[in-house]
Amino acid sequence: MSPNWIQLASIIMFLGVALGAFAAHGLKSRLTEYGMDIFKTAVLYQFIHGLALFILAWLSTVTQSPKIGYAGAFFLAGIVFFSGSLYILAITNIRWMGAITPLGGICFLIGWVLLLGVKL
């Protein structure tokens, strides 16, 4: 059974809006400028890859390529590792969280490479 990409993308986008608003209003006075930049980067990449999940929802209606599901899994992992580690880094300043971020970036790249092979 394949995931419902529209629901997953909607959750990711909802959380992106909520976390962006939380940072702008709730963390504004608590984060340094550098911390706020890190948080904004996390939100941006979450939004970009949330939109990618909507693209996967559409692609899954026009082709049955298993690469779509794999790409989606890598996009989700990328959001968790890339954006998640940056959220934690920005809020807690736990520096080693930055070492996890590239794993998420690699997941994003793998997801995009997988989509290169999808035939319509």
C-alpha positions as CSV (number, residue, x, y, z in Angstrom):
1,M,0.0,0.0,0.0
2,S,1.5,3.3,-1.0
3,P,1.3,6.4,1.2
4,N,-1.2,9.1,0.6
5,W,1.2,11.8,-0.6
6,I,-1.5,14.5,-0.4
7,Q,-2.1,13.9,3.3
8,L,1.6,13.6,4.1
9,A,2.4,16.8,2.1
10,S,-0.5,18.6,3.8
11,I,0.9,17.7,7.2
12,I,4.4,18.8,6.3
13,M,3.2,22.1,4.9
14,F,0.9,22.7,7.9
15,L,3.9,22.1,10.2
16,G,6.0,24.4,8.1
17,V,3.5,27.2,8.5
18,A,3.1,26.5,12.3
19,L,6.9,26.4,12.9
20,G,7.5,29.5,10.8
21,A,4.9,31.4,12.8
22,F,6.3,30.0,16.1
23,A,9.7,31.2,15.2
24,A,8.5,34.7,14.0
25,H,6.4,35.3,17.1
26,G,7.5,32.9,19.9
27,L,11.2,32.6,19.3
28,K,12.0,36.1,18.0
29,S,13.3,37.4,21.3
30,R,14.9,34.1,22.3
31,L,17.0,33.3,19.3
32,T,20.1,35.0,18.1
33,E,20.1,36.3,14.5
34,Y,22.2,33.3,13.6
35,G,19.7,31.0,15.3
36,M,16.8,32.6,13.5
37,D,18.6,32.2,10.2
38,I,19.1,28.5,10.9
39,F,15.5,28.1,11.8
40,K,14.4,29.9,8.6
41,T,16.6,27.6,6.5
42,A,14.9,24.6,8.1
43,V,11.4,26.0,7.3
44,L,12.4,26.8,3.8
45,Y,13.7,23.3,3.0
46,Q,10.7,21.8,4.7
47,F,8.4,23.9,2.4
48,I,10.3,23.1,-0.7
49,H,10.2,19.3,0.0
50,G,6.6,19.5,1.1
51,L,5.8,20.9,-2.3
52,A,7.8,18.1,-3.8
53,L,5.5,15.6,-2.0
54,F,2.5,17.3,-3.7
55,I,4.3,16.7,-7.0
56,L,4.8,13.1,-6.1
57,A,1.0,12.9,-5.4
58,W,0.4,14.0,-8.9
59,L,3.1,11.8,-10.4
60,S,1.6,8.8,-8.7
61,T,-1.6,9.4,-10.7
62,V,0.2,9.3,-14.1
63,T,2.7,6.6,-13.6
64,Q,3.2,3.6,-11.3
65,S,7.0,3.9,-11.1
66,P,8.3,2.6,-7.7
67,K,10.8,5.4,-7.8
68,I,8.1,7.8,-6.8
69,G,7.6,6.0,-3.4
70,Y,11.3,5.8,-2.9
71,A,11.8,9.5,-3.7
72,G,9.0,10.4,-1.2
73,A,10.6,8.3,1.5
74,F,13.9,10.1,0.9
75,F,12.2,13.5,0.9
76,L,10.5,12.7,4.2
77,A,13.8,11.4,5.7
78,G,15.4,14.6,4.5
79,I,12.9,16.8,6.2
80,V,13.3,14.9,9.5
81,F,17.1,14.9,9.4
82,F,17.8,18.2,7.6
83,S,15.1,20.5,8.9
84,G,14.7,18.6,12.2
85,S,18.3,18.9,13.1
86,L,18.4,22.6,12.2
87,Y,15.3,23.2,14.4
88,I,16.9,21.5,17.3
89,L,20.3,23.3,16.7
90,A,18.6,26.7,16.5
91,I,16.6,26.3,19.6
92,T,19.1,24.4,21.8
93,N,22.4,25.4,20.3
94,I,23.5,21.8,20.6
95,R,26.3,22.0,18.0
96,W,26.6,18.3,17.2
97,M,23.1,18.5,15.7
98,G,24.7,20.2,12.8
99,A,26.5,17.0,12.0
100,I,23.2,15.3,11.2
101,T,22.1,18.0,8.8
102,P,24.1,16.8,5.8
103,L,22.5,13.4,6.1
104,G,19.2,15.1,5.4
105,G,20.7,17.0,2.5
106,I,21.9,13.7,1.0
107,C,18.4,12.3,1.4
108,F,17.0,15.3,-0.5
109,L,19.5,14.8,-3.3
110,I,18.8,11.1,-3.5
111,G,15.1,11.8,-3.8
112,W,15.6,14.3,-6.7
113,V,18.0,11.8,-8.5
114,L,15.3,9.1,-8.2
115,L,12.8,11.4,-9.9
116,L,15.2,11.8,-12.8
117,G,14.5,8.2,-13.8
118,V,10.7,8.5,-13.7
119,K,9.1,8.1,-17.1
120,L,5.8,9.7,-17.8
